[in-house]
Amino acid sequence: MNKIAALQGSVKHYDWGGFHFIPALLQLDNPGLQPFAEYWLGVHPQANTQVLPPTGEPVLLSQVIKDDPAVTIGDTVNKNFGTVPFLLKLLDVKDMLSIQVHPSKTAAAAAFDKENEEGIALTAPHRNYKDKNHKPELMVAMSDFWLLHGFKPENELKAVLQQTAELSFLLPHFETGGYAGLYQYVMSLPQAEVNKALTPLANRILPLYEQNKLEKNQEDFWAARAMNTFKSDAGIDRGIFSVYLFNVVQMKRGEAIFQDAGVPHAYLEGQNVEIMASSDNVLRGGLTTKHIDVPELLKHTLCQATYPNILKGEAVAGETVFKTPAADFELGRFSLQAGQEAAYTAQTTDILLLTSGNVIITDGMDTVNLHAGQLAAVVFANTTVTIKAMESTELFRATVPA
C-alpha cells in the first residue's frame, strides 16, 4: 500500500450551490450552469472518496481504512474513533442555507436509538438523526463570507427589535422569557400569525431590496433575500425572525469560525473550506422546505448571547492551524511561494486539499502532484512528507489533534 496517494472526492449538486467556483478548481466545464454546492472528502458513506493509486483501479478510502485501520489511521485514532472521524468539504453558497443546530454527541446517540426504536426509517423525510455522532464545524472563508451565528447579545437584540417596527411586538417576550422564551415563541407561532407579523415587513423591505437600497450588513437585506428565495403557498418562512435575532457575521478571506453543538447558524453567501465531525445530524429552524421538528430543535438550541469569535489561526511549524475544542478534527493551512518547501509527519490519516497553486508531495518513494483538476491527496499515519510549491500555493491539511 502506498503511504501517499491522490484522492477524488464527490460533488454535491444542491440547489443553493454556485456555478463557477468548484468547477474551476476541478477543471470541469459547466455550460448548463448546474449548481456545484459542495465537494466532499472523507469516509462518510455519502462522500464516496476514492484513492487513486499510481497503477490499478481506484478504491474507496473507507475500504482502505477498514482493511488496515491500525496502519492507515494509527493506533491512537483507531482506538478513539475506529475510522477517520472528520469530513472535509469545499462549499460555494450562492443561495442561503437553512438555519441549523447540531446536537451534542451524548444527545445524538440517545436520540438516534430512540428513533430506531420507534421504527423511523433512516431515509424517512421526518427523521432527525441519521447517526450517533455530533457535528461540530469549522469553516475558513475563501471569499467574503456572510452567515448567521448564534443569538445577538442582549443590548443588540433589543435595539434591532426596537428599530424594526414590525418586530417590536417581540420585545415583551424577550424581556419576560429571555432568549429561550423568545425563540420558543417565534418557532411555535401558528403560521397565520407568522404571515400576519411578517407581511408588513415584507411590504416595506422587498421594494428596497429590489431597488438595491439595502446593504449586506443590514438584517433587512438578508430577510428580503430569504423572502424571495423561500416563497411558498404555505406562507412566509418563520426563519426570517431569526435573521433579526441572530448575529449577522461578515468574514474576510482566510478568517475562520467554529460552531459547536447547540449554536444556531446559517450560511448566507460565499465560498469556504469546512471541516466537521463525520455526521449528518441536522435540526432545522427555518429558511428551508425540509422537515422542521420544533420541540426537538428547541431541546438542543443554545439560547444565550453569542459573541462571534473570528479565528485568524496560529503559526505552528510553518503551518497556520485553526485550533478548536473538537477532538474529531483539526484544520491547518500551508501558504507557500514558488520554490518553498514544508515538511511534516502525519500522525493519522491526513487529507490535503489544494485551493490554489501547484505542489509536489513526496514521501521519498512516491510522489503526488496537486493542481487545478487534481485537488486532494491522502497521507497515511506515520508518514513524513515534503511539500514543494511549484507556484504560489494554498494547501489545507485535515487531521486529528495530537
C-alpha positions as CSV (number, residue, x, y, z in Angstrom):
1,M,0.0,0.0,0.0
2,N,1.3,3.5,-0.9
3,K,1.8,5.8,2.0
4,I,0.6,8.8,0.0
5,A,-1.9,8.9,-3.0
6,A,-4.1,11.2,-4.9
7,L,-7.8,11.4,-3.9
8,Q,-11.0,12.0,-5.8
9,G,-14.0,13.3,-3.8
10,S,-17.6,13.7,-4.7
11,V,-19.6,16.8,-5.8
12,K,-23.0,17.6,-4.3
13,H,-25.3,19.4,-6.7
14,Y,-27.6,21.0,-4.1
15,D,-29.9,23.8,-5.4
16,W,-28.2,26.5,-3.4
17,G,-24.7,25.9,-4.9
18,G,-22.8,28.3,-7.2
19,F,-21.9,27.6,-10.8
20,H,-18.2,28.5,-11.1
21,F,-16.1,28.2,-8.0
22,I,-15.9,24.4,-7.6
23,P,-16.0,23.6,-11.4
24,A,-13.0,26.0,-11.9
25,L,-11.0,24.2,-9.2
26,L,-11.9,20.8,-10.6
27,Q,-11.3,21.9,-14.2
28,L,-14.8,20.9,-15.2
29,D,-16.9,22.6,-17.8
30,N,-20.4,23.6,-16.6
31,P,-22.1,25.0,-19.7
32,G,-25.6,24.1,-18.3
33,L,-24.9,26.0,-15.1
34,Q,-25.6,23.0,-12.9
35,P,-25.2,24.0,-9.2
36,F,-21.9,22.8,-7.6
37,A,-22.6,23.2,-3.9
38,E,-20.1,21.0,-2.1
39,Y,-17.1,18.8,-2.7
40,W,-16.7,16.1,-0.1
41,L,-13.6,14.3,1.1
42,G,-13.7,11.6,3.8
43,V,-15.0,8.2,4.8
44,H,-18.6,9.4,5.3
45,P,-20.9,7.0,3.4
46,Q,-22.1,9.8,1.1
47,A,-18.5,11.0,0.4
48,N,-17.5,8.2,-1.9
49,T,-13.9,9.4,-1.8
50,Q,-11.6,7.2,-3.9
51,V,-7.9,6.6,-3.5
52,L,-6.2,6.9,-6.9
53,P,-3.1,4.6,-6.9
54,P,-0.4,5.2,-9.5
55,T,-1.4,1.9,-11.1
56,G,-4.5,-0.2,-10.7
57,E,-8.1,0.7,-10.1
58,P,-9.4,3.4,-7.7
59,V,-10.6,2.1,-4.3
60,L,-12.8,3.7,-1.7
61,L,-10.8,5.4,1.0
62,S,-13.3,3.9,3.5
63,Q,-12.3,0.5,2.3
64,V,-8.6,1.2,2.6
65,I,-9.1,2.3,6.2
66,K,-11.3,-0.7,7.0
67,D,-8.8,-3.1,5.6
68,D,-5.9,-1.9,7.9
69,P,-7.0,0.7,10.4
70,A,-4.0,0.4,12.7
71,V,-1.6,1.2,9.8
72,T,-3.7,3.8,7.9
73,I,-5.1,5.9,10.8
74,G,-2.6,4.9,13.6
75,D,-3.2,3.2,16.9
76,T,-4.5,6.3,18.8
77,V,-7.1,7.4,16.4
78,N,-8.1,3.8,15.8
79,K,-8.6,3.2,19.5
80,N,-10.5,6.5,20.0
81,F,-12.6,6.6,16.8
82,G,-12.1,3.4,14.7
83,T,-12.0,5.4,11.5
84,V,-11.3,8.8,10.0
85,P,-13.5,10.9,12.3
86,F,-13.8,14.1,10.1
87,L,-15.3,15.2,6.8
88,L,-13.6,17.9,4.7
89,K,-15.6,20.0,2.3
90,L,-15.4,22.8,-0.2
91,L,-18.6,24.9,-0.3
92,D,-20.0,27.5,-2.7
93,V,-23.0,29.2,-1.2
94,K,-24.9,31.1,-3.8
95,D,-28.3,31.0,-2.1
96,M,-29.0,30.9,1.7
97,L,-28.8,27.6,3.6
98,S,-31.3,26.5,6.2
99,I,-30.9,27.6,9.8
100,Q,-29.4,24.7,11.6
101,V,-28.5,23.3,15.0
102,H,-26.4,20.2,15.7
103,P,-26.9,18.0,18.8
104,S,-24.1,17.0,21.3
105,K,-22.6,13.5,20.9
106,T,-24.5,12.2,24.0
107,A,-27.8,13.6,22.9
108,A,-27.3,12.4,19.3
109,A,-26.6,8.8,20.4
110,A,-29.7,8.7,22.7
111,A,-32.0,10.3,20.1
112,F,-30.7,8.0,17.3
113,D,-31.5,4.9,19.3
114,K,-35.0,6.3,20.2
115,E,-35.9,6.9,16.5
116,N,-34.7,3.4,15.7
117,E,-36.9,2.0,18.5
118,E,-39.8,4.0,17.0
119,G,-39.2,2.3,13.7
120,I,-38.5,5.5,11.8
121,A,-36.5,4.6,8.6
122,L,-33.1,6.3,8.1
123,T,-34.4,7.7,4.8
124,A,-37.7,9.0,6.2
125,P,-38.1,12.7,5.5
126,H,-39.2,13.4,9.1
127,R,-36.2,11.5,10.5
128,N,-34.0,13.9,12.6
129,Y,-31.0,11.7,13.5
130,K,-29.0,9.8,10.8
131,D,-26.2,8.6,13.1
132,K,-25.0,8.7,16.7
133,N,-22.4,11.4,16.2
134,H,-22.2,15.1,17.0
135,K,-21.3,17.6,14.2
136,P,-19.1,20.5,15.4
137,E,-17.9,22.5,12.4
138,L,-15.1,24.8,11.5
139,M,-15.1,26.9,8.3
140,V,-12.4,29.0,6.7
141,A,-13.6,31.7,4.3
142,M,-12.4,31.6,0.7
143,S,-14.1,34.8,-0.1
144,D,-16.1,37.5,1.7
145,F,-18.5,35.2,3.6
146,W,-21.7,36.0,5.3
147,L,-23.5,33.9,7.9
148,L,-25.9,33.9,10.9
149,H,-24.2,32.7,14.1
150,G,-25.8,32.4,17.5
151,F,-28.1,34.9,19.3
152,K,-27.3,38.6,19.4
153,P,-26.1,40.0,22.7
154,E,-29.0,41.4,24.8
155,N,-28.5,45.1,24.0
156,E,-28.0,44.5,20.3
157,L,-31.1,42.2,20.2
158,K,-33.3,44.8,22.0
159,A,-32.0,47.5,19.7
160,V,-32.8,45.7,16.4
161,L,-36.3,44.8,17.7
162,Q,-36.9,48.4,18.7
163,Q,-35.6,49.7,15.4
164,T,-37.7,47.3,13.3
165,A,-41.2,48.5,14.0
166,E,-42.8,45.4,12.6
167,L,-41.0,43.2,15.1
168,S,-41.3,45.4,18.2
169,F,-44.1,43.1,19.4
170,L,-41.4,40.6,20.2
171,L,-39.7,42.8,22.8
172,P,-42.0,41.8,25.7
173,H,-41.5,38.1,25.0
174,F,-37.7,38.6,25.3
175,E,-38.0,40.7,28.4
176,T,-40.1,38.2,30.2
177,G,-38.9,34.9,28.7
178,G,-35.3,35.6,27.8
179,Y,-33.7,34.0,24.7
180,A,-35.4,30.6,25.2
181,G,-38.8,32.2,25.7
182,L,-38.5,34.4,22.6
183,Y,-37.2,31.6,20.4
184,Q,-39.9,29.2,21.5
185,Y,-42.5,31.9,20.8
186,V,-41.4,32.6,17.2
187,M,-40.8,28.9,16.4
188,S,-44.2,27.9,17.8
189,L,-46.3,30.7,16.4
190,P,-49.2,29.5,14.2
191,Q,-48.4,30.1,10.5
192,A,-51.3,32.5,10.2
193,E,-49.7,34.7,12.9
194,V,-46.3,34.4,11.2
195,N,-47.9,35.7,8.0
196,K,-49.7,38.5,9.8
197,A,-46.5,39.6,11.6
198,L,-44.1,39.4,8.6
199,T,-46.3,40.6,5.7
200,P,-45.9,44.3,6.7
201,L,-42.2,43.8,7.0
202,A,-42.1,42.2,3.5
203,N,-44.1,45.1,2.1
204,R,-41.5,47.5,3.4
205,I,-38.2,45.8,2.7
206,L,-38.8,43.9,-0.6
207,P,-39.1,47.1,-2.7
208,L,-35.9,48.4,-1.0
209,Y,-34.1,45.2,-1.8
210,E,-35.2,45.1,-5.4
211,Q,-34.0,48.7,-5.8
212,N,-30.6,47.8,-4.3
213,K,-31.1,50.2,-1.4
214,L,-30.2,47.7,1.3
215,E,-26.6,46.8,2.5
216,K,-25.4,43.3,3.4
217,N,-24.7,44.3,7.0
218,Q,-28.4,45.0,7.5
219,E,-30.8,42.3,8.7
220,D,-33.4,43.7,6.2
221,F,-31.1,42.7,3.3
222,W,-31.0,39.0,4.2
223,A,-34.6,38.9,5.4
224,A,-35.7,40.3,2.0
225,R,-33.5,37.8,0.1
226,A,-34.9,35.0,2.2
227,M,-38.5,36.1,1.4
228,N,-37.6,35.9,-2.3
229,T,-35.7,32.6,-2.0
230,F,-38.2,30.7,0.2
231,K,-41.5,31.7,-1.3
232,S,-44.3,29.2,-0.6
233,D,-48.0,29.0,-0.9
234,A,-47.9,27.9,2.8
235,G,-46.9,31.3,3.9
236,I,-43.8,33.3,4.9
237,D,-40.9,31.3,6.3
238,R,-40.6,31.8,10.1
239,G,-36.9,31.6,9.8
240,I,-37.0,35.2,8.8
241,F,-37.5,36.1,12.5
242,S,-34.1,34.5,13.2
243,V,-32.3,36.8,10.8
244,Y,-33.1,39.6,13.3
245,L,-32.4,37.5,16.4
246,F,-29.0,36.1,15.4
247,N,-25.7,37.7,14.7
248,V,-25.1,38.7,11.1
249,V,-21.4,38.0,10.6
250,Q,-19.2,39.1,7.8
251,M,-15.9,37.2,7.4
252,K,-12.9,38.0,5.2
253,R,-10.9,35.5,3.1
254,G,-8.7,33.5,5.4
255,E,-10.7,34.0,8.6
256,A,-12.4,31.1,10.4
257,I,-15.2,30.4,12.8
258,F,-16.1,27.4,14.9
259,Q,-19.7,26.3,15.5
260,D,-20.2,23.8,18.3
261,A,-23.3,21.8,19.4
262,G,-26.3,23.9,20.1
263,V,-25.2,27.1,18.3
264,P,-27.8,28.1,15.7
265,H,-26.3,29.2,12.4
266,A,-26.9,29.5,8.7
267,Y,-24.6,30.2,5.8
268,L,-25.8,33.1,3.7
269,E,-23.3,33.7,0.9
270,G,-19.7,33.0,-0.2
271,Q,-17.2,30.2,-0.5
272,N,-15.4,28.3,2.2
273,V,-13.4,25.2,3.3
274,E,-15.3,23.4,6.0
275,I,-14.3,20.5,8.3
276,M,-16.6,18.7,10.7
277,A,-17.1,15.6,12.7
278,S,-18.3,12.9,10.2
279,S,-22.1,13.2,10.8
280,D,-25.3,14.1,9.1
281,N,-27.4,15.2,12.1
282,V,-29.1,18.4,11.4
283,L,-32.1,20.1,13.2
284,R,-33.5,22.9,11.1
285,G,-35.0,26.1,12.3
286,G,-36.3,27.7,9.0
287,L,-35.2,29.0,5.6
288,T,-35.9,25.6,4.2
289,T,-38.6,23.4,2.7
290,K,-37.3,20.4,4.6
291,H,-38.7,18.9,7.9
292,I,-38.7,21.2,11.0
293,D,-39.2,19.5,14.3
294,V,-39.7,22.4,16.6
295,P,-39.7,20.6,20.0
296,E,-36.5,18.7,19.0
297,L,-34.9,21.9,17.8
298,L,-35.7,23.8,21.0
299,K,-34.4,20.9,23.1
300,H,-30.9,21.3,21.5
301,T,-30.6,25.1,20.8
302,L,-28.2,27.1,22.9
303,C,-30.5,30.0,23.9
304,Q,-28.0,32.6,25.1
305,A,-25.9,35.5,23.9
306,T,-23.2,34.6,21.4
307,Y,-20.2,36.7,20.8
308,P,-18.7,35.6,17.4
309,N,-15.1,34.5,17.7
310,I,-13.3,35.1,14.4
311,L,-10.2,32.9,14.3
312,K,-7.1,34.0,12.4
313,G,-5.1,30.8,13.1
314,E,-1.9,30.1,15.0
315,A,1.5,29.7,13.4
316,V,2.8,26.1,14.1
317,A,5.9,24.9,12.3
318,G,5.3,26.7,9.1
319,E,1.6,26.0,9.1
320,T,-1.4,28.1,10.1
321,V,-3.5,26.0,12.5
322,F,-7.1,26.8,13.4
323,K,-7.5,25.4,17.0
324,T,-10.9,24.4,18.3
325,P,-12.3,22.3,21.2
326,A,-13.2,19.5,18.8
327,A,-11.4,16.2,19.4
328,D,-12.5,14.9,16.0
329,F,-10.6,17.3,13.7
330,E,-8.0,20.0,13.2
331,L,-7.5,22.1,10.1
332,G,-4.2,23.7,9.1
333,R,-3.2,25.7,6.1
334,F,0.2,25.9,4.2
335,S,0.8,29.1,2.3
336,L,3.8,28.7,0.1
337,Q,5.6,30.7,-2.5
338,A,7.1,29.2,-5.6
339,G,10.1,27.1,-4.7
340,Q,9.3,27.0,-0.9
341,E,9.0,23.7,0.9
342,A,7.3,22.4,4.0
343,A,7.7,19.0,5.7
344,Y,5.8,17.2,8.4
345,T,4.9,13.8,9.7
346,A,1.3,12.6,9.7
347,Q,0.1,11.1,13.0
348,T,-3.1,9.7,11.4
349,T,-4.8,9.7,8.0
350,D,-4.5,13.3,6.8
351,I,-6.4,14.7,3.8
352,L,-4.7,17.5,1.8
353,L,-6.8,19.9,-0.2
354,L,-5.4,22.4,-2.7
355,T,-7.3,25.6,-3.1
356,S,-4.8,27.4,-5.3
357,G,-1.4,26.8,-6.9
358,N,0.6,23.6,-7.7
359,V,2.5,21.4,-5.3
360,I,4.6,18.2,-5.5
361,I,4.2,16.0,-2.4
362,T,6.6,13.1,-1.8
363,D,7.5,10.7,1.0
364,G,10.8,9.8,-0.6
365,M,9.3,6.8,-2.6
366,D,6.0,8.0,-4.1
367,T,5.0,11.4,-5.5
368,V,1.7,13.2,-5.9
369,N,1.2,16.4,-7.9
370,L,-1.8,18.5,-6.8
371,H,-3.0,21.2,-9.2
372,A,-6.3,22.5,-10.7
373,G,-8.2,19.4,-11.6
374,Q,-6.5,17.2,-9.0
375,L,-7.1,18.9,-5.7
376,A,-6.7,16.3,-3.0
377,A,-4.3,13.7,-1.6
378,V,-4.1,11.3,1.4
379,V,-1.1,10.9,3.7
380,F,-1.4,7.8,6.0
381,A,-0.2,7.6,9.6
382,N,3.5,7.8,10.5
383,T,4.5,9.1,7.1
384,T,6.9,12.0,6.6
385,V,6.2,14.1,3.5
386,T,7.8,17.1,1.9
387,I,5.6,19.6,0.1
388,K,7.2,21.7,-2.6
389,A,5.3,24.6,-4.2
390,M,5.8,25.0,-7.9
391,E,4.0,28.3,-7.8
392,S,2.2,30.4,-5.1
393,T,0.1,27.8,-3.3
394,E,-2.6,27.4,-0.6
395,L,-3.0,23.9,0.7
396,F,-5.2,22.8,3.6
397,R,-4.5,19.8,5.9
398,A,-7.3,18.0,7.7
399,T,-6.2,15.8,10.5
400,V,-7.0,14.8,14.2
401,P,-5.5,16.9,17.0
402,A,-2.4,15.2,18.6
